[in-house]
Amino acid sequence: MSRIKEIWNSQAASFKNEVIRHRVEDIKYLKCCIGTVSVSKAKIFTLEIDPQVKVHPNYLKRFIGVEVQVLQINEHQKELVLILLEEELADVFVMFIEDIIQSLADVKNSEDALLIISNRINYWRKLFGKFTNGLLSSQQQRGLYGELYFLKLLLELDGINKDKIINAWQAPDGANQDFYFNGIAVEVKTSIANTPSIKIANEFQLDIDELKILFISFYKLNEYPNGENTLFNIITEIRNILNLFVNLKREFNLKLEILGISLETESEYDKIGYSISRELYYKVTDNFPRITSEIINQAISKVSYEISPIACVDFEVDINEITKEII
């Protein structure tokens, strides 16, 4: 641990506008580096990937404190990058990287390395959740309330396969869309602004190339101190729906834990109530206002932007159209 910390500390002293890298010599057959983005001081671990290797979206699942990206360096070079998002988790991030380095010591190709890293992420993401003592931010709470409102709506449909619904909730795994049903994706957005906008987190969130259909569920929320419809209440309501499905209830609790809500802390989310003053649903087509990776320079990444609901009127659909496609 001390060696990795020393490398990051020395890199943090640089004032150059660049990504500073240190080759990991313990990994013999692959080019891996410990690095720092000098402008933001973000700590990273990189793996150079064979250009012919296709990176499955499951390998890019974000989890508490860490983001996973693939960056196209140039036409013949790309990298898998693990980025520490929360500096207070630096010590556990070091242990995570040490585990990956040890796991990759004798691996000879990047395709096998991707699978190994994915497996280690599945193990470590739960530990990161346990190390996070802070509560979700207000914005994160609103976003989760929107996801759970849509989740509950689906679980209450007549004749629906509840296993299918719980498994489709992919937001805790850091997927680009919150729900995924065999090629049909739903992205849930919320806003409390008087003039609300649909906030898009990156250039992949509204990419429909690999999807059959993509919908957006947009909820205009009002907040009330000590209101009835709290985040804690909707969690309890969903658990009650799943009471007869022990495995699904366990899976639901695990997903909450990955997001940072444990049984010990969930009562903290019983202080702010929400009401939904407006529900809007959209179908994303080629003409929907959006930014995707195909229309921006490859050197540009992490593009976030906002869309006015007024500009999306032509794309509105009824909730019944979404549930019909899902069922």
N, C-alpha and C positions, 0 to 999 in steps of 0.2 A: 504493500500500500504506500509506503513512504516514497518508493521510487517513482511511482506514477504521480504522486503529489508534488514531488520535486520537479518533475518535468513540466507539469501544468503551472507551477509557481514561476519557473524560469520563463516560460512562454508568456505569462501574463505581464511580464515587465516590458514586453515589446510595444512600441508605439507605431509600428508599421501597419498600414491598412491591408492586411492579408490574413490568410489562414496559415498558421505556423504548425509544422508537423514534425514528429519524431518517430522514426521507424521502429516498430516493435521487433526486436531481434529474436525474441523467444518463439515467434511464429516463423518457421523456417521457409515454407514454400509459398506463402502468400504475402502480398504487400499490405500490411496493416500499420496504421499510424495512430499515435495519441496526439491530439492537436488542440489548438485554441484559435477561435475566431477573434482576432486582435481587437476589432472595433467593439464587439459586445462582451468580450472575455468569456464567451460560451465555451465550455469544455466538450470535446468531441472524441469519438473513436471512429476510424474509417477502415473500410475493407475495399480494396480495388477488385472489381468484378470483371470477369471475362465478358467482352462486348456481346458475345453470342448467348449469354445466359439471360433468360427472361426471369425477372423478379416478380413472383406472385404477390398480389395485394396483401395476402395474409402475412407476408414478411414485413409489412410496413405499418403494423398496428402500434399506434401511440399508446402509452400508458402513463400513469401518474409520474410526473417528473422527467420523463424521457420522450423524445420524439425520434422516430425512425424515418429516414428519407433515402431516396436514391437520387444522386446528382449526376447529370451528364456533364462531365468535365470537358470533353471534346468529342469529335465524331468517333474516336476509337477507344474512349476511356470513360468509365462510369464508376461510381463509388456508392457503397452502402454507408450511411453516416448515422451514428447514434449520438444524439445531442442532449446534454443535460439542460433541462428547462428551469429547474429550481435549485439555486445554489445551496440552500440548506440541506439538500440531499446529496451533497458532494461526496461524503464518506461512503454512503451505500452505493453510489455510482462507481466509486473506485473499486469496491468489492465486486460489483457487477462486471466491470471491465476486466478485472483480474480473472474472474471465472471464465469469461469468454476467451481471454488470451490462453489460459491453460487448456481449454477445450479445443482450441484451434492449433495447438502446438505442432501436431504432426499431420494436419489436414493438407491435402495436395491440390485441391481445386476449389474454386470459389462457389460452385454449385453446392457441394457438400457443406462448405462453410456457411452458406445462407441457411441451410436446413438446421445446422447446429445452433446458430445464433437465434433462429426462430424458437427452437426448443428451450434455449436458456432464457429467452424473453418470457416465455409462458411460465417459467418457474419464478423469475425474479419480479415480474410485475405485481404479484400478490405481496411480496415482501416490501416493495416500494410503498404499497398502500398502507402496510402496517407501520412504516416509518414516518408516514405523514400524519402529524398530530393536528394540523390546522384544519379549519372547516372550509367548505367550499365557499368561493366568493359569491356575492349576490348575483352576479351574472351567471355563474355556473349553476347556482340553485334554480334560477329561472329557466335556464336551458334544460336542466334535468326535469323540472316540473312539466315542461312541454313534452319531453320524450315520454314520461310516465303517463301523462294524460292520453297521448296517442296509444301507448301500450295498453292502458286500461280499456280504452275504446274498442280495441281489437279483441281483447280477452273477453269482452262482454257480448261479442257477436254470437248469434245462434249457430251451433254446429261447427264452430271454429276449432281447429286443432291447436290447443294451447301450447303444446310442445313446439309447434312450428313458430308461434308468436314469440315465445321466450328466446328461442334460438336465433330468431331473426333480429333481435335487438343487438346490434353490433357496436353501438356507440362506446360501451365500456372497453372494447378492444381497440379503439382508436381508428375504426374504419372511416373512410371518407363520407359514407352516408350512415345515418343512424339505424336504419332498418334495411335488411336485405332478404328478399324472398325469391330465391332461384331466378335471378336476373331482373327482378323488380325491386327497385330501391326507393326508400322514402327518407327524405331529409327534413328534420323538424327544426323550425326556427321560432323564436319568441322575441317580443319587444315590449317595453313599457313606455316608450317614447310617445309623446302626443302626436308627432308626425313620424310614424314607425317606418323602419326600413328593414329589408331582409339582408342580414350580414352574412357574407360568404367567406369562409375561413381560408380557402386556398384555391388554386387553379384546377384542382382535381374534383372538387366537391360537386360541381355541376357538369362533369364530363360524362356523356352518355354513350360513348363509343363502345364500351364493354357491357352495356346494360340493355335489357329489353325495353324497360320503361323507367323513368325517374320522375317521382312526384316530390313536391314540397308541401309540407304542412306548416302553415304560418299562424301563430296565435298572438293576438294583441292582449297583453296581460295588464291587470290592475293589481297593485299590492296594498295589503292592509295589515298594519301591526295587530297581532293577536287575532287574525282572521281565522275562519274555520277551515278553509281548504288549503292547508299547509302541505309542505313537502312531506313531512312526517305522516300526515293523514293519508295522502295518496299512496305512500309506500305501504301503510297498514291495509288499505283497501285492496291493493293488488295481492298482498299476502293472503288476505281472506278469500279472494277468488281462487287462489292456488292451494288452499288448505287441504284439499283432497288429492293433491298432486305433490307428494313429498319431494321427489327429485327436482321437479320444476321450481318449487319454492326454495330449495337449496341453491339451485342455479341462479335464481333471481337474487338471493342474498349475496352470492359470490360476486355477481356483476356489480352490485352496489358497493361491495367491499373494494373491488378494483377501482371504483370511482372515488374511493376515500370515505364512504359512509359505512361505518361499522355499527354493530348492535349497541356498542357502548356510546357512540356519539350521535346516533340518529335522533334522539330526543331534542338535540340542539336545533333541529330544523322544524320545530313546532311553534315558531314565534312570528313568522310572516305568512299571511294567508294570501291566496291568489284568486282572482276571478278572470275568466276569459270573456272579454267584451266583443271579440270578433274572431271568427275562424275563417281562414282562407286556404284554399288548396289549389295547387298549380300542377300542370303537366309540363315538364321541361322538354322542349323540342329543339331542333336546330336553330329556330328563330328566337328562342327565349333569350332575353338579355343576359349575357354571361361572358366570363373570361375563362378560357381553357388553355392548357399547355400547348395546344396546337397553334394557337394564334399569337403566342408571345415568344420572344427570343429564348432559346434553350438556356442561356446564361441567367435568366431571371427565374426566381422561384419564390415560394411563400407569398403569393399575391393574394391579398385580402381586399374586399371591396363591398359596397352596399348597393342594393337594388331597391328602387321605389316600387311599392305594391301598385301604385297607380299605373306604372308602365307595364304591368303584367296582367291587366284585365282580360286580354284576349286569350290568356292561357289558363284561366280559372276553370276548375272542374268541381264536380260535386263529390263529397266524401264517399258517396255510394259507388262512384266509379273506381275509387282506390280500393275499397274493400272488396268489390267484385273481382278486380284483378288479382288481389291477394288470395282470395278464397279459391 
